Amino acid sequence: MATAEECRTALESLTERIAAMDAKDRQTHLLDRTLSCRVSDLDLTFLTRLGPHGADPIKIADNGAPPAQVRFTADSNTVVGIAGDPHSFMRAWLAGKLKVQGSVFDLLHLRKLM
């Protein structure tokens, strides 16, 4: 089981990749959306906002915070694994290790980033 700090670091590595994208690509592929990642075995939810500007810093969601527009749920090892190999996102989802909730439109845009 990975720690909360390892999960935060993993998620930050993903958002850093987004920040490093060409500004024009970000403008094309990123809609202004809130994203959360619930780490089920740690009972923590991380939250950020993605948009043409890149990504806001990762933070732990407060209790009672409104649900994010796009929500991911996975255990800590899956979160760290996906960050290490973003191409494993689809495999984790198809294997049932990653749950994704959001509009089809949002998911199609995010798919282009993986």
N, C-alpha and C positions, 0 to 999 in steps of 0.2 A: 504494500500500500504506500503510495506516495504521500508526502506531507502537503499541507496547505501552501507552504512557501514554494515547494517544487511545482505545484499546480499554477500558482500565480506566475512564477518565472516562465513556465511553459506557455501560458496564455499571453504573457508579455512578448515572448519571442514571435508568436503569431502576429500580434498587432504591430511589432516592429517591421515585419515583412511588408505589411500593408503600408506603413509609413514610408518605406523605402521604394514603393511603387512610383512609377512616373505619375506626375500630377494629372496628366491627361487621362491615363488609365483609371486612376482613382475616380476622376470626374465621371467617366463613362460607366464604371462598374459598381460604384458604391453609392447607395442611397443612404440618406440620413436615417439610421435605424439604431435602436437600442438592442444590445445582445446580452444574453446572460448564459452562464455555464454553471449548471448545478452539478456539484461533485457529490454524488449520492453517498459514497462511503465516508465522506468527511462532514456531511450535512452542512455544506457551505455553498453559497451561490455568489459567483463573481459576475460583475457587470461592467459593460463599457458601451460607448456609442461609436459607431463607425459612420463615416461619411466622406465626402470629397476632401475634407481637411485631413483625413487619416483616421486615427483612433484616439479616443480619450484614454487616460490612464485606467488601468484595471483597478477596480475597487470591490470590496465585499459589499453585497447588497444588504441594506438595512431590512429588518423585519418590517413587514407591512409596505414595502416598496411596491409600486405598481409593476405588473409583469412586463418583461421586456417584449419587444415586438418579435424577436426571433430568440427562441430558447433552446439550449442544448442541455442534455443530461447524460452524464457518463460517470464511471468510477474514476478514481484518481489516476490509476495506471493507464487507462485509456486516454485521458486528457494529456498526460505527459507523452504517451506514445504518438498521438496525433501531432503534437507540436514538434516532435522529433522527425516525423515523416508525414507532412500534410497530405500526401497521396493516400495514406491509410484511412483518411476520413471516410471515404465511400465504403471501404471494407468493414470498418467499425460499424457504420450505419446498417449495412446489409446483414451483418452478423448479429445485429440487435444489441451491440455494446454501446451504441450511441443513439439517443433519442433526439429527434429534431422536431421542433414545433414552430410554425410560422406560415405566412402566406406563401403560396406557390411562387408568386412573383418575386418575393424576397429571396426565396431559396434558389431560384434560377440565377439571380444576380450574384449571390454568394458562391454558387457552384463555379462561376467563372474565375473566382479567386483561388480555388483549390488546385 
